[in-house]
């Protein structure tokens, strides 16, 4: 971590140039070099929370997909989808942090940050489900899957409810004690 803390000291001229160059230069300076240890802490805490909540959801929604009955395949499907959920969730968190210019946006502006993050997750999920079910045929819905405009309801609900719950948990947890 000391090495990460010293990045800003190693490149002072570059930081000054980036900061004054443009809005994106300012974001690069603020979010990549100057706050890397802090940002990593928030991102890892967010990813850990996403892992726990999304794996529970993925297990619960297995019944709404037509999958082989092989236990090994089902375990693979849950792990594969959960890791994708963690990646999407963490990317949405980082994008929201850049938009809000704050790593601790769940504490400072939870719903002003949460609304664009949840919206991005739902929009991406809608596209991903359509692409993977109808275009690529990577998976299919079981007859029990409720559909909205041909898209499965459970993945859409997942990206409405799980990230919202994550914002609430992070808000109260991070307000009391900053992530390690």
C-alpha positions as CSV (number, residue, x, y, z in Angstrom):
1,X,0.0,0.0,0.0
2,X,2.9,2.4,0.6
3,X,3.9,2.0,-3.0
4,X,0.3,3.0,-4.1
5,X,0.4,6.0,-1.7
6,X,3.6,7.2,-3.3
7,X,2.3,7.2,-6.9
8,X,1.1,10.8,-6.6
9,X,4.6,11.9,-5.4
10,X,6.4,10.1,-8.2
11,X,4.6,11.9,-11.0
12,X,3.9,15.5,-9.7
13,X,4.3,17.1,-13.1
14,X,2.1,14.5,-14.8
15,X,-0.6,15.0,-12.1
16,X,-0.5,18.8,-12.5
17,X,-0.8,18.5,-16.3
18,X,-3.6,16.0,-16.1
19,X,-5.5,18.0,-13.5
20,X,-5.4,21.2,-15.6
21,X,-5.9,19.5,-19.0
22,X,-9.6,18.6,-18.9
23,X,-12.4,17.2,-16.9
24,X,-11.2,13.7,-17.7
25,X,-7.7,14.6,-16.6
26,X,-9.1,15.7,-13.3
27,X,-11.0,12.4,-12.9
28,X,-7.9,10.4,-13.8
29,X,-5.9,12.3,-11.2
30,X,-8.5,12.1,-8.5
31,X,-9.7,8.5,-9.0
32,X,-6.6,6.7,-10.3
33,X,-3.5,8.1,-8.7
34,X,-4.3,10.3,-5.7
35,X,-7.0,8.0,-4.1
36,X,-5.9,4.6,-5.3
37,X,-5.7,3.0,-1.8
38,X,-9.0,4.5,-0.7
39,X,-10.7,3.6,-4.0
40,X,-9.4,0.0,-3.8
41,X,-10.8,-0.3,-0.3
42,X,-14.3,0.9,-1.3
43,X,-14.3,-1.2,-4.5
44,X,-13.2,-4.4,-2.8
45,X,-15.8,-3.9,-0.1
46,X,-18.5,-3.3,-2.7
47,X,-17.3,-6.4,-4.7
48,X,-17.5,-8.5,-1.5
49,X,-21.0,-7.4,-0.7
50,X,-22.0,-8.0,-4.4
51,X,-20.5,-11.5,-4.2
52,X,-22.5,-12.5,-1.2
53,X,-25.9,-11.1,-2.3
54,X,-25.7,-12.1,-5.9
55,X,-24.7,-15.7,-5.2
56,X,-27.8,-16.0,-3.0
57,X,-30.0,-14.5,-5.8
58,X,-28.4,-16.7,-8.5
59,X,-29.1,-19.9,-6.5
60,X,-32.7,-18.8,-5.9
61,X,-33.4,-18.1,-9.5
62,X,-32.0,-21.3,-10.9
63,X,-35.5,-22.8,-11.1
64,X,-36.5,-20.2,-13.7
65,X,-33.9,-21.3,-16.3
66,X,-33.7,-24.5,-18.3
67,X,-30.4,-26.0,-17.3
68,X,-29.1,-29.6,-17.3
69,X,-29.8,-31.4,-14.1
70,X,-26.1,-32.2,-13.7
71,X,-25.0,-30.7,-10.3
72,X,-21.5,-29.8,-11.7
73,X,-23.0,-27.7,-14.5
74,X,-25.4,-25.9,-12.1
75,X,-22.5,-25.0,-9.8
76,X,-20.6,-23.7,-12.8
77,X,-23.6,-21.7,-13.9
78,X,-24.1,-20.1,-10.5
79,X,-20.3,-19.3,-10.1
80,X,-20.1,-18.0,-13.7
81,X,-23.2,-15.8,-13.4
82,X,-22.2,-14.6,-9.9
83,X,-18.7,-13.5,-11.0
84,X,-20.3,-11.7,-14.0
85,X,-22.7,-10.0,-11.5
86,X,-19.8,-8.9,-9.3
87,X,-18.0,-7.5,-12.3
88,X,-21.1,-5.6,-13.5
89,X,-21.9,-4.4,-10.0
90,X,-18.3,-3.2,-9.3
91,X,-18.1,-1.5,-12.7
92,X,-21.4,0.3,-12.0
93,X,-20.1,1.3,-8.5
94,X,-16.9,2.7,-10.1
95,X,-18.8,4.5,-12.8
96,X,-21.1,6.1,-10.2
97,X,-18.1,7.1,-8.1
98,X,-16.6,8.9,-11.1
99,X,-20.0,10.5,-11.8
100,X,-20.5,11.6,-8.2
101,X,-16.7,12.4,-7.8
102,X,-16.8,10.5,-4.5
103,X,-15.8,7.0,-3.5
104,X,-18.1,7.1,-0.5
105,X,-21.2,8.2,-2.5
106,X,-23.3,5.5,-0.7
107,X,-22.8,7.5,2.5
108,X,-22.9,11.0,1.1
109,X,-25.5,10.8,-1.7
110,X,-26.9,7.2,-1.6
111,X,-30.0,7.7,-3.8
112,X,-28.6,10.3,-6.1
113,X,-25.8,7.8,-6.9
114,X,-28.0,4.7,-6.5
115,X,-30.5,5.7,-9.2
116,X,-28.1,5.9,-12.1
117,X,-26.2,2.8,-10.8
118,X,-29.4,0.7,-10.6
119,X,-30.6,2.1,-14.0
120,X,-27.3,1.1,-15.6
121,X,-27.6,-2.4,-14.1
122,X,-31.2,-2.9,-15.3
123,X,-30.5,-1.6,-18.8
124,X,-27.3,-3.8,-19.1
125,X,-29.2,-6.8,-17.8
126,X,-32.1,-6.3,-20.2
127,X,-29.7,-6.2,-23.1
128,X,-27.6,-9.1,-21.8
129,X,-30.6,-11.3,-21.3
130,X,-32.0,-10.6,-24.7
131,X,-28.6,-11.1,-26.3
132,X,-27.8,-14.4,-24.5
133,X,-31.3,-15.9,-24.7
134,X,-32.4,-14.9,-28.2
135,X,-29.3,-14.0,-30.2
136,X,-26.6,-16.3,-28.8
137,X,-28.9,-19.0,-27.3
138,X,-26.5,-19.4,-24.3
139,X,-29.4,-20.2,-22.0
140,X,-33.1,-20.5,-22.1
141,X,-35.9,-19.6,-19.7
142,X,-38.0,-22.3,-18.1
143,X,-41.8,-22.1,-18.7
144,X,-42.2,-20.8,-15.1
145,X,-40.1,-17.7,-15.8
146,X,-42.3,-14.6,-15.9
147,X,-41.4,-12.4,-18.8
148,X,-41.6,-8.6,-19.5
149,X,-41.3,-7.8,-23.2
150,X,-39.6,-11.2,-23.6
151,X,-37.0,-10.6,-20.9
152,X,-37.0,-12.7,-17.7
153,X,-38.5,-11.0,-14.7
154,X,-36.1,-12.5,-12.1
155,X,-32.9,-11.0,-13.6
156,X,-34.6,-7.6,-13.9
157,X,-35.7,-7.8,-10.3
158,X,-32.2,-8.9,-9.3
159,X,-30.8,-5.7,-10.7
160,X,-33.5,-3.5,-9.1
161,X,-33.4,-5.1,-5.7
162,X,-29.8,-6.3,-5.0
163,X,-28.0,-3.1,-5.9
164,X,-30.6,-1.1,-3.9
165,X,-30.0,-3.3,-0.9
166,X,-26.3,-2.9,-1.4
167,X,-26.6,0.9,-1.3
168,X,-28.6,0.6,2.0
169,X,-26.1,-1.8,3.5
170,X,-23.1,0.3,2.4
171,X,-24.7,3.5,3.6
172,X,-25.2,2.3,7.1
173,X,-22.0,0.2,7.3
174,X,-19.7,2.8,5.8
175,X,-21.2,5.7,7.7
176,X,-20.3,3.9,11.0
177,X,-16.9,2.6,9.9
178,X,-15.0,3.3,6.8
179,X,-14.1,0.2,4.7
180,X,-10.7,-1.3,5.5
